[in-house]
Amino acid sequence: MPIHFFYLIYAALAETVGTTALQTSQQFTRPLQPIVVVIAYAAAFYLLSLTLTVMPVGLVYAI
């Protein structure tokens, strides 16, 4: 299996972690969750950009 599929899977997982931390941050009043949100979304966008170098945008967003 090509590496870009793993990038896409990890990007989806990072986005899930970021969204979950965003919900638990209680409007950014807790100290740890906003840090997790920023790191998880940054990782998701970076991994998504690596995937988009090989796969078309429509297919990536459909997956």
C-alpha positions as CSV (number, residue, x, y, z in Angstrom):
1,M,0.0,0.0,0.0
2,P,1.5,3.4,-1.0
3,I,2.5,5.8,1.8
4,H,0.1,8.5,0.8
5,F,-2.8,6.3,2.0
6,F,-1.2,6.2,5.4
7,Y,-0.8,10.0,5.3
8,L,-4.5,10.3,4.6
9,I,-5.5,7.9,7.4
10,Y,-3.3,9.7,9.9
11,A,-4.7,13.1,8.7
12,A,-8.3,11.8,9.3
13,L,-7.2,10.6,12.8
14,A,-5.5,13.9,13.6
15,E,-8.6,15.8,12.6
16,T,-10.8,13.6,14.8
17,V,-8.5,14.2,17.7
18,G,-8.5,17.9,17.1
19,T,-12.3,18.1,16.8
20,T,-12.7,16.1,20.0
21,A,-10.2,18.3,21.9
22,L,-12.1,21.4,20.5
23,Q,-15.3,20.1,22.1
24,T,-13.7,19.4,25.4
25,S,-11.8,22.7,25.6
26,Q,-15.0,24.5,26.8
27,Q,-14.4,27.6,24.6
28,F,-10.6,27.5,25.2
29,T,-10.9,27.9,28.9
30,R,-8.9,24.8,29.8
31,P,-5.1,25.0,29.3
32,L,-4.2,21.7,27.6
33,Q,-7.0,21.2,25.0
34,P,-6.3,24.3,22.9
35,I,-2.7,23.1,22.5
36,V,-3.9,19.7,21.4
37,V,-6.4,21.4,19.0
38,V,-3.7,23.4,17.3
39,I,-1.2,20.6,17.0
40,A,-3.8,18.1,15.8
41,Y,-5.1,20.4,13.1
42,A,-1.6,21.4,12.0
43,A,-0.7,17.8,11.7
44,A,-3.9,17.1,9.8
45,F,-3.3,19.9,7.3
46,Y,0.3,18.9,6.8
47,L,-0.5,15.3,6.2
48,L,-3.3,16.3,3.9
49,S,-0.9,18.4,1.9
50,L,1.4,15.4,1.5
51,T,-1.5,13.3,0.3
52,L,-2.6,16.0,-2.2
53,T,0.8,15.8,-4.0
54,V,-0.2,12.4,-5.3
55,M,-4.0,12.1,-5.2
56,P,-6.6,14.4,-6.7
57,V,-8.5,16.7,-4.4
58,G,-11.9,15.3,-5.1
59,L,-10.9,11.8,-4.2
60,V,-9.2,12.9,-1.0
61,Y,-12.2,14.8,0.3
62,A,-14.5,12.0,-0.7
63,I,-12.5,9.6,1.4
